[in-house]
Amino acid sequence: MTSSLRATEAGWFCRDDDALRRGLRVVYPLTDEPWGVRRFFVEDPGRTIVNVLAHTG
């Protein structure tokens, strides 16, 4: 199961290095996607993949 978190405020965005410090494994690095989102995926200790993203446009 994949969960998604959507950032709705431009000022909020968790960085992938913050996730690493919290013990989460980054499985998709911080990327600016061509369709207008900035995102990365992490795996939590329970092995759930979380897609962290913010709209850039």
C-alpha positions in Angstrom: 0.0 0.0 0.0 1.3 3.5 -0.9 0.3 6.5 1.1 0.5 10.1 -0.2 1.0 13.3 1.7 0.2 16.6 0.0 1.9 19.8 1.0 -0.6 22.7 0.5 1.6 25.5 1.7 4.6 26.6 -0.3 6.6 27.2 2.9 6.3 23.6 4.1 8.3 20.9 2.6 10.2 18.1 4.4 13.6 17.5 2.8 14.9 14.1 2.1 17.9 14.7 4.3 15.5 15.4 7.2 13.9 12.0 6.5 17.3 10.3 6.7 18.0 11.9 10.1 14.7 10.5 11.3 15.7 7.0 10.4 13.6 6.7 7.2 15.1 5.2 4.1 14.8 7.3 1.0 13.7 5.1 -1.9 13.2 7.8 -4.5 15.4 11.0 -4.2 14.1 14.5 -4.0 13.1 15.3 -7.6 11.5 18.1 -9.5 9.1 16.3 -11.8 8.2 17.7 -15.3 4.5 17.8 -14.4 4.9 20.4 -11.7 5.6 18.6 -8.4 8.7 18.2 -6.2 8.7 14.9 -4.4 10.6 12.0 -2.8 9.6 8.6 -1.4 10.6 7.2 2.0 10.1 3.8 3.6 9.1 4.0 7.2 10.2 1.4 9.8 7.0 -0.6 9.1 8.0 -0.9 5.4 5.3 1.5 4.2 6.4 3.6 1.2 5.3 7.3 1.7 5.3 9.7 -1.2 6.1 13.3 0.1 5.3 16.0 -2.5 4.5 19.6 -3.0 3.1 21.3 -6.1 5.6 23.8 -7.6 3.5 25.6 -10.1 
